[in-house]
């Protein structure tokens, strides 16, 4: 019985997926040669590909740069007051709105920077905040 179970488990987890896995690996290595991945420790590679799983939101606030705003402007203070009261899930949704991902990928958090910019529109109460995900800019009307 033990031999049967061992053979069955080996078939299910190894042999039955061997061909699809080899095809995937061949395609993956064509675009991302293995020699490039060997410079990383497994934990570093995981962060690079998947992103940080936890975020120090106060450090994120500290790293923000401002365009046409100052850190002590009322709009900015209100933004951070509300932001820090949000549950973790909503903060990650903000990060996805800003960057296209709910994780910070390829960066140490200390190096991740984004901008909060005043779009200088005539009637700011008629506009919602919007983001430029490729440039990591949050346009926040006053």
C-alpha positions in Angstrom: 0.0 0.0 0.0 2.8 2.5 0.9 4.4 1.9 -2.5 1.1 2.5 -4.3 0.6 5.8 -2.4 4.1 6.9 -3.0 3.8 6.2 -6.8 0.4 7.9 -6.9 1.6 11.1 -5.1 4.7 11.2 -7.3 2.4 11.0 -10.4 0.0 13.7 -9.2 2.7 16.2 -8.1 5.5 15.5 -10.5 4.9 13.4 -13.6 1.5 14.7 -14.5 2.7 18.3 -14.6 6.2 17.7 -15.9 5.6 18.6 -19.6 3.5 21.8 -18.9 6.1 22.9 -16.3 9.0 22.3 -18.7 7.2 24.3 -21.4 6.5 27.1 -19.0 10.1 27.0 -17.7 11.5 27.1 -21.3 9.4 30.2 -22.1 10.2 31.9 -18.8 13.9 31.4 -19.2 13.8 32.7 -22.7 12.7 36.1 -21.4 14.4 35.9 -18.1 17.7 33.9 -18.3 18.5 32.0 -15.1 21.9 33.6 -14.8 20.2 36.9 -14.0 18.2 35.4 -11.1 21.2 33.9 -9.4 22.4 37.2 -8.0 19.4 37.3 -5.6 18.7 35.5 -2.4 15.3 33.8 -2.5 13.8 36.4 -0.1 15.0 39.2 -2.3 13.7 37.7 -5.4 10.3 37.2 -3.8 10.1 40.9 -2.8 11.3 41.9 -6.3 8.6 39.9 -8.1 5.7 40.0 -5.5 6.4 43.2 -3.6 6.4 44.1 0.0 3.7 42.4 2.0 3.7 45.0 4.8 4.0 48.7 4.5 5.1 51.2 7.1 2.6 53.9 6.3 4.3 56.6 8.3 7.5 56.0 6.4 5.5 56.3 3.2 4.2 59.6 4.4 7.7 60.7 5.2 9.0 59.9 1.7 6.3 61.9 -0.2 7.3 64.9 -2.3 4.9 67.7 -2.9 4.3 69.8 -6.0 2.6 73.2 -5.4 1.9 72.1 -1.9 3.8 72.3 1.4 3.8 69.6 4.0 1.9 71.8 6.5 -0.8 72.9 4.0 -4.3 72.2 5.4 -5.2 69.9 2.5 -2.1 67.8 3.1 -2.7 67.6 6.8 -6.3 66.6 6.3 -5.3 64.0 3.7 -2.8 62.3 6.1 -5.1 62.5 9.1 -7.9 60.7 7.1 -5.4 58.3 5.5 -3.9 57.1 8.8 -7.4 56.4 10.1 -8.2 54.1 7.2 -8.2 50.3 7.8 -5.2 48.4 6.2 -7.4 47.1 3.3 -8.3 50.7 2.3 -4.7 51.9 2.5 -3.7 49.1 0.1 -6.6 50.1 -2.2 -5.1 53.6 -2.2 -1.7 52.2 -3.1 -3.3 50.3 -6.0 -5.1 53.5 -7.1 -1.8 55.4 -7.0 0.6 52.8 -8.5 -1.5 50.1 -10.1 -0.5 47.6 -7.4 -1.4 47.1 -3.7 2.2 46.2 -3.1 5.4 48.1 -3.4 7.4 46.0 -5.9 11.1 46.2 -6.7 11.8 48.8 -4.0 13.0 49.0 -0.5 10.2 51.0 1.2 12.8 53.6 2.1 13.4 54.3 -1.6 9.7 54.3 -2.7 8.6 57.9 -3.3 5.5 59.4 -4.8 4.3 62.9 -5.4 1.2 64.7 -4.2 0.5 67.5 -6.7 -2.0 70.4 -6.7 -3.6 70.3 -10.1 -4.5 74.0 -9.8 -8.0 73.8 -11.1 -10.5 76.6 -10.9 -13.2 74.8 -8.9 -11.5 72.2 -6.9 -14.7 71.1 -5.2 -16.0 69.9 -8.5 -13.1 67.4 -9.1 -12.0 64.2 -7.5 -8.4 63.2 -6.8 -6.8 61.3 -9.7 -3.5 59.6 -10.2 -0.8 59.1 -12.8 0.2 55.5 -12.0 3.3 55.5 -14.3 4.7 58.6 -12.6 3.4 57.9 -9.1 1.6 61.2 -8.8 -1.6 61.8 -6.8 -3.3 64.9 -8.1 -5.2 66.2 -5.0 -7.4 69.2 -5.5 -7.4 71.7 -2.6 
